[in-house]
Amino acid sequence: MATCKPPVPDRAGKIKRPNSKASQLASTMVQARTARKRAEEDVQLLANRLQHLRNEERKAWKRISETQDRAEHVQHLKERNSHARSARMSDSMRTEVHIAQEKTRVKEIRDARRKQVQHSKSSMEKEKRRRAAAQRAEFMQLKERQEKWESVKFERKRIQRETIRQLEVDMRERRIKEQRDNLMRVERQFGLRLHEENSKQQEAERMLQAMEKEEEELINRLNSTKVHQQSAYEELQRLLTAKK
């Protein structure tokens, strides 16, 4: 069983699903081609065996014919020798001997034919059993491959679901982190602005205090200047009055 890699999401976050339809069609085509080749090989093997059986049958009949000819020749020699050795043998005895010999010959022919038929039947039965076993083995292999394929599909779907779930969790955590980072950034900006406003306020207060102090000093100097001015004016009036 080949190791199945989990589907990898593309840049858009989508899951690339495998082309299961094309893979299934390709697998079906390979299985059909393999079954066809196996059937052709079985046909060729059976044809070879049938040809071998026909050849053996022809050889058996040839041997049977030769045996019959030889038996007839031997019988002919026996009969001629029998007539030559003993002219006193009766026709009935010769007939019985001939019948017995014929029965023996016929029995041999029948036995040879029965053995040939039994051999052919045994070969055919063995071939049937072999083909039945091969079909059962092929069916079990197909069933096993189907179960493995179903297991692979289930595992792929599980990995896809897990990948999608993990992507959703990652996106949710990323959004939460972004929100937290935005909040922290806003808080930092607010703190900086608040510090800046406080600094400006303190600076304005210091300037205000300095200006108030300067105002007070100016007022005091102005009052002092007015007093001096009044004194100078009075002195000027006194001098003018005294001159007259």
Secondary structure, 3 states (H helix, E strand, C coil): CCCCCCCCECCCCCECCCCHHHHHHHHHHHHHHHHHHHHHHHHHHHHHHHHHHHHHHHHHHHHHHHHHHHHHHHHHHHHHHHHHHCCCCCHHHHHHHHHHHHHHHHHHHHHHHHHHHHHHHHHHHHHHHHHHHHHHHHHHHHHHHHHHHHHHHHHHHHHHHHHHHHHHHHHHHHHHHHHHHHHHHHHHHHHHHHHHHHHHHHHHHHHHHHHHHHHHHHHHHHHHHHHHHHHHHHHHHHHHHHHC
